[in-house]
Amino acid sequence: GTPEAGWALHPSAFGKGYATEAMQAVLKDHAERLGGGRVVCMINPDHQASIRVAEKIGFRPWTTGAYRGATVNLYERD
């Protein structure tokens, strides 16, 4: 019952701020249309760029889990 955020970009778009900008717009829309609230995301612990994006847009580490046999970091924001 908790919305999950996610982003994926073509390598040619890496490092240009597109993921941060797009997710800021998505989360703003979520707040305006649905009143905001908790959102979670799942990130491979080796994917430092996605971790930086998550932290820039207000996600904080929550716990770890498993996805398709791999360990993932779970983040949340309110």
C-alpha positions as CSV (number, residue, x, y, z in Angstrom):
1,G,0.0,0.0,0.0
2,T,3.0,2.4,-0.1
3,P,3.9,4.1,-3.3
4,E,7.3,3.1,-4.7
5,A,9.5,5.5,-6.7
6,G,11.9,4.4,-9.3
7,W,14.0,5.9,-12.1
8,A,16.1,4.6,-15.0
9,L,18.0,6.5,-17.6
10,H,19.9,5.8,-20.7
11,P,23.7,6.0,-20.1
12,S,23.9,9.1,-22.3
13,A,21.8,10.9,-19.7
14,F,23.9,10.0,-16.7
15,G,25.3,12.8,-14.6
16,K,23.2,15.6,-16.0
17,G,20.6,15.9,-13.2
18,Y,17.7,14.5,-15.2
19,A,16.8,11.8,-12.6
20,T,16.8,14.4,-9.8
21,E,14.7,16.9,-11.8
22,A,12.2,14.3,-13.0
23,M,11.8,12.8,-9.5
24,Q,11.3,16.2,-7.9
25,A,8.4,16.8,-10.4
26,V,6.9,13.3,-9.7
27,L,7.1,13.8,-6.0
28,K,5.6,17.3,-6.3
29,D,2.7,15.9,-8.3
30,H,2.3,13.1,-5.8
31,A,2.0,15.7,-3.0
32,E,-0.5,17.9,-5.0
33,R,-2.7,15.1,-6.3
34,L,-2.6,12.6,-3.5
35,G,-1.6,14.7,-0.5
36,G,1.9,13.3,-0.3
37,G,2.8,10.8,2.4
38,R,5.3,8.0,2.6
39,V,7.1,6.9,-0.5
40,V,9.8,4.1,-0.7
41,C,12.5,3.2,-3.2
42,M,14.8,0.2,-3.6
43,I,18.4,0.7,-4.7
44,N,21.3,-1.7,-5.4
45,P,23.9,-0.8,-2.7
46,D,26.6,-0.6,-5.4
47,H,24.7,2.1,-7.4
48,Q,26.1,5.2,-5.9
49,A,24.6,7.6,-8.4
50,S,21.0,6.4,-7.6
51,I,21.8,6.7,-3.9
52,R,22.9,10.3,-4.4
53,V,19.7,11.0,-6.4
54,A,17.6,9.4,-3.6
55,E,19.3,11.5,-0.9
56,K,19.0,14.7,-2.9
57,I,15.2,14.3,-3.2
58,G,14.7,13.5,0.5
59,F,14.9,9.7,0.8
60,R,16.7,8.4,3.8
61,P,18.0,4.8,4.5
62,W,15.3,2.7,6.0
63,T,16.3,-1.0,5.9
64,T,17.8,-3.7,3.6
65,G,16.0,-6.4,1.8
66,A,16.3,-8.9,-1.0
67,Y,15.1,-8.6,-4.6
68,R,15.7,-11.4,-7.1
69,G,18.3,-13.0,-4.8
70,A,20.3,-9.8,-4.4
71,T,20.6,-7.5,-1.4
72,V,19.0,-4.1,-1.9
73,N,18.9,-0.9,0.2
74,L,15.4,0.4,1.0
75,Y,14.9,4.1,1.4
76,E,11.9,6.1,2.5
77,R,10.6,9.7,2.7
78,D,7.5,11.3,4.1
